[in-house]
Amino acid sequence: MDTDFVSRRDAIGLGALTACGLGLTNLWGTESLADEAGLAQQLAKLEETYAGSFSVEVHRLDGPGDFTLRPERILPTASTCKLFVLCELFRQAEAGTIDLKSPLTWKPDHHRGGDGVLRAMVPGQELSIHNMAILMMIISDNIATAALVDLVGPANINRSLKTWALADSNFHDGLPGGSNASQMKQPVSSARDLCSLITRIDRKEILTPQSCDEIIRILRAQRCNDMLPRYIPVGEDWGQAKTWIANKTGYGECRVEVGIIKSEAATLSLAMFFQPHKSPPHRLKSISDYPPVLAMAHACKAVYDSFAK
């Protein structure tokens, strides 16, 4: 019996390519354009195809090599700003002002639309602070985020961003929502800042080694996998695999990814924004085949291929 199989990620990728009418032999397969043209040219082609622009910074962590494309552009982070919240939470835990084992609940004022599961649950239930943070990161729960921002304080997050020399980043008051949503500004950052932050987490420079290891462990359990991990040859991982991707995804005005890729071929830190020139219509319950999502998935694969030769 034939024992070959198609992984869940491969199946998603094949479906997306079919839905877009793109031939597998002329786009992003093993014989990809990475073998024929420079990475900048590939990204330019994707920008034309998907009517938008990228901002990218990549560092190779297992050897020499970097790539940047407009890394200084300051753009809306969408949910990748939750990495700022997570880092501030662990900073305060290290300082002894927060006990990650303590219970935390959510209030009606914390209600947000968008991603997550808590909005389908009855308010008032308790989770540990640590587990609330895990919900915030691996399924991007917006109510968990609001509860944690309330706990750590947005001013403290912004103070830490300055301490960590993330000059392009401003958390403002967090993800807009609640009664003051119309007055709230979107958190912003740059590919330069996000890549710097994730690189320093991986190198255990920004917090204690224990905190950095736990942040990476949480990011490795990410369940929003339709962009950065989509076409990269790294399988499912719950903390035991030798190859892995630790990432945080953002869906908003920009599509955003920040993460670490550790494969057999290369170890990279990466931050990428894709800003559509005009938001395409979106009427699908599944966002996997939404054009900006596909643009990001193909661009992340192109970046990986260019370093993994």
N, C-alpha and C positions, 0 to 999 in steps of 0.2 A: 504493500500500500504506500502511496506517495505521502510522505510525512511533512512536505512543505506546507506552510500556512501563511496567511496574510494577517498581520497584526491589526489591531483596532485603528491605530494611527494610519497605517498604510491604507486600510479600507476607507477611512475618511478622506485621505488624500486622493485616492483613485476616484471616489465619488465627486469630489470637488472639481477635479480636472475634467471629468466627463460632463459635469453640469456646465462648465464654462466652455465646452467645445474645444479644449486644448489637447492636442495629440501628445501622448506620453513620450513619444520618441523625439519630439522637438522641444520639450520643455521640462527641465528640472529632474530628469531621470539620472541614472548613473553616468551617462554620457551627457552631462549638462553643459550649459553655456559657460560654466566656470572654466572649462577646458579650452575655450575658444576666444574669450574676450576678457577684458579686465572687469573687476567687480564694479567699478564706477559706471562702466558702460551697461552692465546688466541692470543696475539700479535705475539708470536713466531710461532704459527700455521699459521697466516696470512702472516708472513714473508716467510715461506716456500711455501705457496700456490702461492703467488704473486711475489716471487723471488726478495726480496728487504729487506730493513731494516728501522725501525722506530726510530725516536727520539721524545720523548714526555715529556711534563711537564703539570701537571694538579693540580689545587688548588680548593678545595671546599670552597666557599665563604659564605655559610650559616651554617657552622659548621666545625668540624675538619675533616681532610682528605686530603691527597696529594698522587700523584703518579708521578714517574719519570722513564724514560728509556732513557739512553744516552742523557740527556738534554744539555750537554756541547758541543756536536758536532756542529761545525761551518759549515753551509751548505748554498747553494744558496737559497735565499728567494723567487725567482720569484716575483709575484705581491704583496706578503704580505709586501714588502718594501714600498708600497704606504701608509701604515699606518704611516711610518716615515715621509713621505711628508706631510700627513694630519696634524700630530701633530706639525710639524715645521710651517706649514701655520697658524695654530691657535695660536701658540706661537708668531709669528710675528704680527698677528692681535691684540693680547693682548698688545703687545708693542707699537702699534700704527703706525707701519711701513707699514702695509698693510690694506686696506679697503676691506673687503670681498664683499661689494656691487659694487665695481668698475668693469668695463668691462675688459674682457680679451679675446684675440683672439689667434689663432694658426697659425703658419707660416709653409711654406714647410719644414724648418729645423726640425720642431717638428714631422714630419711624422714618424710613427712607424707601423710595421705590428702587427699582433696579435689581441688581444681583443679590442672591442670598436666600436663606430659608427661614430666618427668624420672622420675616413679615407674615409668614403663613402660620406662625405659632402664637399662642396666647401670651401677651406681655406679662412679666412678673416672675417668670421661671428663672432659676439661677444656674449659671455655669461658672467654672473657675475662670479667673482673668486669663490664665494661660490658654484655656480651651476657647474662650471668646476670641482671642488673638488668632488662633488656628482657623476658626471660621472666617475671620476677616481676610485671611490670606489665601486659603486653599480653595474656597468657593466665593471669595470676594464679597462677603456679606456686608452690606451697607449699614444695616442696623447695628451689627457688632462693631463696625467702625465708629459709628456715632457714639456708642456707649464708651468705647475706649478713648476717643478724643475728649469726651467729657471728663474722663478719669485723669488723663495725663496733662490735659490743657494745651490748646493750640499755641499759646505763647511760648510754652516750654519747647514744643516741637520746633518752632522757628528759631528759638535761641540755640538749640542743638544744631540745627542746620548751619547756622553761622559758625558755631564752634568747630564743626566738621569741614569748614571752608567750602560749603556748597553755595556759592555766591549767586548762582542762577535760580536757586530754589526758594519758593515762598509757599508755605502751607496755607496761609491766610487763616480762615476759620474752619477749614476742613471741607469735605464734600458738601456742596449745597443741598439743603433739605430742611424740612420742618417749616415753622411759621416764618422764619427769616430767610428763606431760600432766595428770594428775589434780590436781597441785599448782599448775599454772600458771593465772594469772588472764587473762581476756580483755582485750586492749587496749580502751580506751574513749576517747571524745572527744565533741564536741558539734557540731551544725550550725554554731554560731558559730565554733568553732575551725577546723573543716575549711574553711569558706568564707573565713575570714581567711587561712589558709595558701595556698589556691589563688589567691586574689586577689593576694597578695603575690608569689607566683611569677610570675603573669602580668605584674605591674608591675615585676618584676626587683628586688625589694626585699630578699628574704630570703637570696639567694646572689648570685654574680656574674651579669651578664647572660648569659654563655655557658652557665653551668650551668642557669639558669632556662629558656633557650631549648631546651636539650637535654631537660629534664624535660617541657616542653610537647610537644616533638617525639615523645617516647616515648608520652605519654598520647594523642596524636592517633592513634597506631597501635593503640589499644585494640581488642581483638577480642571483648570481652564487651559486646555492644551491645543487650541485650534490655530495658534499662530507660531510662536517660537518652536515648540516641540513637534509641530505637525509633520514635517518632512525630514527631520534630522534622525539618523539611525541610532536612537537611544530608546529603549523600551520602558515598560512600566517599572516604577521604583517606589518602594515605601521605606527607603533608608538602608537597604541591604545590597543594592546593585553596585557593581564596580564602575559602571558608566551611568551618568545621570544628568538631568537638567534641573536646575533650581531657578525658578523664575516667578515673576509677578507680571500679570497682564493688565492692561487698561483699555476699556472700551468707552469712548466718549467722542468729543470733537476731533481728537486724534486717536488713532490706534497706537498703543505703546507697549513695548516689552523691555524688561530689564532682567538679566539673569546670568547664570554661569552654565556653560556647557562643558561637560567632562565626558569625552568619548575616547575610543581607542586611538583616534587619529589626532585629536587636538583638545586642549583645554582653553576656553575663551571666556572673557567677560564681555558682555554686550548690552548696549542700550540703543533702542531704535524707536523713533516716532514716524508715523505716516499720517500726513495731513491732507485729506482730500481737498481738491479745489472747490468742489461742491458736494454736499452730502448726497449720496445716491439714495433713491427710494428704498425703504427697507420694510417689507411687509411679511417677513418670514419669522416664525417662532424660533427656528434655529438660525443662528448667525454664522454658521460654519462657512457658508458660501456667499456671504456678504462681501462685495468687492474689496473694501479696505482690509478685511480680514485675510483674503487671499493674497492681496498685495504684500502684507506683512509676512505671511507664511512663506511665500516664494522668495522674498528678500532675505529672510533669516536663513533659508536653505542656501541661497547664493553666497551669503557671507560665510556660512560654515564650509561650503565646498571650497571656497577660495583659500581657506586656512588649512583644510584637511587633506590637501593634495599629497 
